[in-house]
Amino acid sequence: MKQLIEYIARSIVDNPDAVIVNEVPAERGVIYRLSVAPEDMGKVIGKQGRIVKAMRVLLRVSALRKDTRAILEVE
């Protein structure tokens, strides 16, 4: 799942080397914290948050297949 987030984020941003995904264990699953360069933040979020919402949906579907729970946070 971490690789999925990294792949999508690196495909969107202008500075793919600045993409960092941290995996933090939580009570019921995993929290993924995505950080990108400040100038790429708008590209990751998208208009009205559409891109980050789509990333969260894909992450949830992937987590359900593995019978776990995952949350995406953008820092």
Secondary structure in CASP SS format (residue, H / E / C, confidence):
PFRMAT SS
TARGET T0000
AUTHOR 0000-0000-0000
METHOD secondary structure of the structure
MODEL  1
M C 1.00
K H 1.00
Q H 1.00
L H 1.00
I H 1.00
E H 1.00
Y H 1.00
I H 1.00
A H 1.00
R H 1.00
S H 1.00
I H 1.00
V C 1.00
D C 1.00
N C 1.00
P H 1.00
D H 1.00
A H 1.00
V C 1.00
I E 1.00
V E 1.00
N E 1.00
E E 1.00
V E 1.00
P E 1.00
A C 1.00
E C 1.00
R C 1.00
G C 1.00
V E 1.00
I E 1.00
Y E 1.00
R E 1.00
L E 1.00
S E 1.00
V C 1.00
A C 1.00
P H 1.00
E H 1.00
D H 1.00
M H 1.00
G H 1.00
K H 1.00
V H 1.00
I H 1.00
G C 1.00
K H 1.00
Q H 1.00
G H 1.00
R H 1.00
I H 1.00
V H 1.00
K H 1.00
A H 1.00
M H 1.00
R H 1.00
V H 1.00
L H 1.00
L H 1.00
R H 1.00
V H 1.00
S H 1.00
A H 1.00
L H 1.00
R H 1.00
K C 1.00
D C 1.00
T C 1.00
R C 1.00
A E 1.00
I E 1.00
L E 1.00
E E 1.00
V E 1.00
E C 1.00
END
